[in-house]
Each structure stands twice: as structure tokens, then as C-alpha cells.
Amino acid sequence: MEGKVCLVTGATSGIGAVTAETLAGKGAAVAIVGRSPAKGAAIVEQIKGKTGNLRVAYLLADLSSFNEIRRLAKEFRTRYQRLDVLVNNAGGMFLKRETTVDGIEMTFGLNHLAYFLLTNLLLDVLKANTPSRIVNVASMAHMGARIDFSNLQVHGWEGYKRSKLANILFTYELARRLEGTGITVNTLHPGLVASNFGMNNSGLFRMIKSALNLVSISNEQGAQTSIYLASAPEVEGVTGKYFIKCKPAPSSEASHDRAAAARLWEISASTTGLA
């Protein structure tokens, strides 16, 4: 990864932080994105100390805001001349209905529309230094979900499942649109990870998640497939695939619905104001 530049969202904790640290350890310049300056500064120093790689930087952005995403893309262009790997990792689950500053249900906005908008805003940078890679962190939670175009903005567990299905539909559609460009796009299920994911919720869910953490895999284990797709030589040229444990795996039947993927793309472009 020497000479390469990687951008990792949601990288101030959890599997995102492990992904960023490992890529830095492999020699890449890494830009990590998060919404807490204190956490950002701390993780940058931690990664530099552990890897000896000083080409690690923090970019501040709240990815639930379209304006913040646009500002982030502009700042990245100002600070870097190339982008070899984009890892869309940031996400969350909101059991109570919350909305973004743009009036979008938070789960759909943060988990899907942020991936969609940031990726599209950086596509020309990715195209300028091919071969390059896009890695979208999804989840096995997409199994059994279907996109309801009459009500895209559903909160809670069902909203989370649909947002993860949206990640995979987006991945497959983007891979088709980028065929022949030298940019690959893949998605993955990281596993059930013992992290702080979902701990923004209160009540019974926090108790259940705390109990699940006792039998879940570590952040280091959960990050392995993201790292593999971002850096492994053997997946260069592989695109439009869903991975589990660093191996291609079947995603749901609904995730292969091309008409749904195309419709979701058009709605996402309109909602985010993407030309």
C-alpha cells in the first residue's frame, strides 16, 4: 500500500479504526473521517504511534448532513491529489425516530445516502488513479429485507435492515455503472462484532447488545474483510461482489433486483441533490 491514499469513514472507533490502523501499517496514507475532534485527534496519534506512519490525518464531518459531506469531499480534494481506496464504514441504528438536518430519517440518511453522496462526489478522484477500490460495509441483516419505495424512511430494526440492503443494491448498481473504468466496488458483512455499535439506543437494546458483545468477535476480527477488500492483491479487478470472512458469498435475492437498484439510485440522486 506504499504510495496509496485511503479514506475511511467512521474510523474513530470500532472496525473503522482497526481498518485505518492496518492500512496505515501497510504503508498507505490514511485519512480518517469522524464527527468528534477529540476522538479524531486521539486515534490519529494512536495510529501514528503504533505504525510509525506519520501520513495519517483526521477529517471532521458529520456524515448525516449533505452539506458536511460536500465540505468533506472538497477538503479531501484540497489536501490530497489522489484516492486509491474509499472505505464507506460509518453507520448506525436508531430505534427511535430521528431525522438529519436535511429532514431525512437518520438510519436511511447516515447508512445509505452518505455512502451514495460521498462516493459519487469522489468518483473522478478515484478514476484519476486507477486501479482503485470502493469498499461498502453492509451486513447480513439485509437478509429478508425489501425496499419499500412508498416508505423509504423507516426507523428501528426494520429501517436498519433496509439500509443495509440499500448498501448492497448501491454496490451492485455502482459496479455496473463503473464497469471498465478500473474502479472496483465490493461490499461485505463484517460479522457480529463486540463494539459500541447501537449503544446510542437505550433500554432493552443496550442490555441485549451488552450481552451479545460477550460472545461476539473482536473489532480486529470484524475489520478483516474490509482490510482484505481494500488491500489484498488477489481481489484486484474483482467487482460487484458481497463478501463474508474474506470470501465471496451469496447476498439476498432482493439485493439482485436491478430495477430496484436503478430506482433507488435515481431517488438517492434526487434526494441528495446530485447532478
Backbone hydrogen bonds, N-H to C=O, Kabsch-Sander energy under -0.5 kcal/mol:
donor,donor_aa,acceptor,acceptor_aa,energy
3,G,27,G,-0.7
4,K,1,M,-2.1
6,C,29,A,-2.9
7,L,85,V,-2.6
8,V,31,A,-2.5
9,T,87,V,-2.4
10,G,33,V,-0.8
11,A,33,V,-1.8
16,G,13,S,-0.7
17,A,13,S,-1.4
18,V,14,G,-1.7
19,T,15,I,-2.4
20,A,16,G,-2.5
21,E,17,A,-2.5
22,T,18,V,-2.6
23,L,19,T,-2.3
24,A,20,A,-2.2
25,G,21,E,-2.3
26,K,22,T,-1.2
27,G,24,A,-1.7
28,A,23,L,-2.0
29,A,4,K,-2.9
30,V,55,R,-2.3
31,A,6,C,-3.0
32,I,30,V,-0.6
32,I,57,A,-2.9
33,V,8,V,-2.5
34,G,59,L,-1.5
40,G,36,S,-2.8
41,A,37,P,-2.7
42,A,38,A,-2.0
43,I,39,K,-2.6
44,V,40,G,-2.0
45,E,41,A,-2.0
46,Q,42,A,-2.2
47,I,43,I,-2.6
48,K,44,V,-2.5
49,G,45,E,-2.4
50,K,46,Q,-2.3
51,T,47,I,-2.5
52,G,48,K,-2.3
54,L,52,G,-0.7
56,V,54,L,-1.3
57,A,30,V,-2.4
59,L,32,I,-3.1
61,A,34,G,-2.4
63,L,61,A,-0.8
65,S,62,D,-1.8
69,I,65,S,-2.1
70,R,66,F,-2.3
71,R,67,N,-2.3
72,L,68,E,-2.6
73,A,69,I,-2.4
74,K,70,R,-2.0
75,E,71,R,-2.7
76,F,72,L,-2.8
77,R,73,A,-2.0
78,T,74,K,-1.6
79,R,75,E,-2.0
80,Y,76,F,-2.5
83,L,125,V,-0.7
84,D,5,V,-2.5
85,V,5,V,-1.8
86,L,133,R,-2.5
87,V,7,L,-3.2
87,V,85,V,-0.5
88,N,86,L,-0.7
88,N,135,V,-2.8
89,N,87,V,-1.1
95,L,93,M,-0.5
100,T,104,I,-3.0
103,G,100,T,-2.0
106,M,98,E,-2.7
109,G,105,E,-2.6
110,L,106,M,-3.0
111,N,107,T,-2.3
112,H,108,F,-1.5
113,L,108,F,-2.2
114,A,109,G,-1.5
116,F,112,H,-2.5
117,L,113,L,-2.9
118,L,114,A,-2.2
119,T,115,Y,-2.1
120,N,116,F,-2.0
121,L,117,L,-2.3
122,L,118,L,-1.2
122,L,119,T,-0.7
123,L,119,T,-0.5
123,L,120,N,-0.8
126,L,122,L,-2.1
127,K,123,L,-2.5
128,A,124,D,-1.1
129,N,126,L,-0.9
130,T,127,K,-0.8
132,S,182,G,-1.8
133,R,84,D,-2.9
134,I,184,T,-2.4
135,V,86,L,-3.0
136,N,186,N,-2.7
137,V,88,N,-2.6
137,V,135,V,-0.6
138,A,136,N,-0.7
138,A,188,L,-2.5
142,H,139,S,-1.7
143,M,140,M,-2.1
145,A,142,H,-2.1
149,F,147,I,-0.8
151,N,148,D,-1.9
154,V,152,L,-1.3
156,G,94,F,-2.6
159,G,155,H,-1.2
160,Y,156,G,-2.1
161,K,157,W,-2.5
162,R,158,E,-2.3
163,S,159,G,-2.1
164,K,160,Y,-2.0
165,L,161,K,-1.9
166,A,162,R,-2.4
167,N,163,S,-1.7
168,I,164,K,-1.4
169,L,165,L,-2.7
170,F,166,A,-2.7
171,T,167,N,-2.0
172,Y,168,I,-2.6
173,E,169,L,-2.4
174,L,170,F,-2.9
175,A,171,T,-2.4
176,R,172,Y,-1.8
177,R,173,E,-2.2
178,L,174,L,-1.9
179,E,176,R,-1.0
181,T,178,L,-2.4
183,I,178,L,-0.5
184,T,132,S,-2.4
184,T,182,G,-0.5
186,N,134,I,-2.3
187,T,241,K,-2.6
188,L,136,N,-1.4
189,H,243,F,-2.3
193,V,191,G,-0.9
194,A,217,I,-3.2
195,S,193,V,-1.7
199,M,196,N,-2.2
201,N,198,G,-1.8
205,F,202,S,-0.8
206,R,203,G,-0.5
207,M,203,G,-1.2
208,I,204,L,-2.5
209,K,205,F,-3.2
210,S,206,R,-2.3
211,A,207,M,-1.8
212,L,208,I,-2.6
213,N,209,K,-2.2
214,L,210,S,-0.6
214,L,211,A,-1.0
215,V,212,L,-1.7
216,S,212,L,-0.6
216,S,213,N,-0.5
217,I,192,L,-2.4
222,G,218,S,-2.7
223,A,219,N,-1.7
224,Q,221,Q,-1.1
227,I,223,A,-2.4
228,Y,224,Q,-2.5
229,L,225,T,-2.5
230,A,226,S,-1.7
231,S,227,I,-1.7
232,A,228,Y,-2.6
235,V,232,A,-1.3
236,E,233,P,-1.6
238,V,235,V,-1.9
240,G,185,V,-3.2
241,K,185,V,-0.5
243,F,187,T,-2.1
244,I,247,K,-2.7
245,K,189,H,-0.6
247,K,244,I,-1.3
249,A,242,Y,-3.2
255,S,252,S,-0.5
256,H,253,E,-1.5
257,D,254,A,-1.4
258,R,256,H,-1.1
261,A,257,D,-2.2
262,A,258,R,-2.5
263,R,259,A,-2.2
264,L,260,A,-2.7
265,W,261,A,-2.1
266,E,262,A,-2.0
267,I,263,R,-2.3
268,S,264,L,-2.6
269,A,265,W,-2.7
270,S,266,E,-2.1
271,T,267,I,-2.7
272,T,268,S,-2.3
273,G,269,A,-0.8
274,L,269,A,-2.1
